[in-house]
Amino acid sequence: MSPAAAQLVLKAVRAGTPPRELARTEPLTARELEVLELLTQGLTYDEAAEVLKISINTIRTYVRSIYNKNKLDVNTKAEAVVIALRQGVVPAPRT
């Protein structure tokens, strides 16, 4: 997600649309939270992999786990970012 897209997501979150309740039955791991936080900052998968010093395929594995119905139950990165920010799963990036 580009920084511009991340800004649009933040504006949508701050607009106060009623939050979707999380259906989590499994908590996110520390590494999943790190990946999710980088995504909320607008980093691409490649950039997040570089920051965390892991492969792009490992990032994709973490993202699939984050999307899982027992975790965030989402289908896109934008959905994951919005839900994570609305529910306070990760802090909002500094603007």
Residue pairs with C-beta under 8 A, 6 or more apart in sequence:
1 9
1 39
1 42
1 43
1 44
1 77
1 78
1 81
2 42
3 42
5 42
5 78
6 40
6 41
6 42
6 81
6 93
7 42
7 95
9 40
9 78
9 81
9 82
9 85
10 85
10 92
10 93
10 95
12 82
13 82
13 85
13 86
13 92
19 83
19 86
19 87
20 83
20 86
22 72
22 73
22 83
22 87
22 89
23 69
23 70
23 73
24 70
24 71
24 72
24 73
25 70
26 68
26 70
26 71
27 71
28 36
28 66
28 71
28 72
28 89
29 65
31 52
31 62
32 62
32 65
32 66
32 71
33 89
33 90
34 52
35 48
35 52
35 59
35 62
35 63
35 66
36 66
36 80
36 81
36 84
36 89
36 90
37 90
37 91
38 47
38 48
38 51
38 52
39 48
39 63
39 77
39 80
39 81
40 81
40 84
40 85
40 90
40 92
40 93
41 93
42 93
43 51
45 56
45 59
45 60
45 63
46 56
48 59
49 55
49 56
49 58
49 59
52 59
63 77
63 80
65 71
66 72
66 74
66 80
67 73
67 74
67 75
67 80
72 79
72 80
72 83
72 84
72 89
74 80
74 83
83 89
84 90
85 92
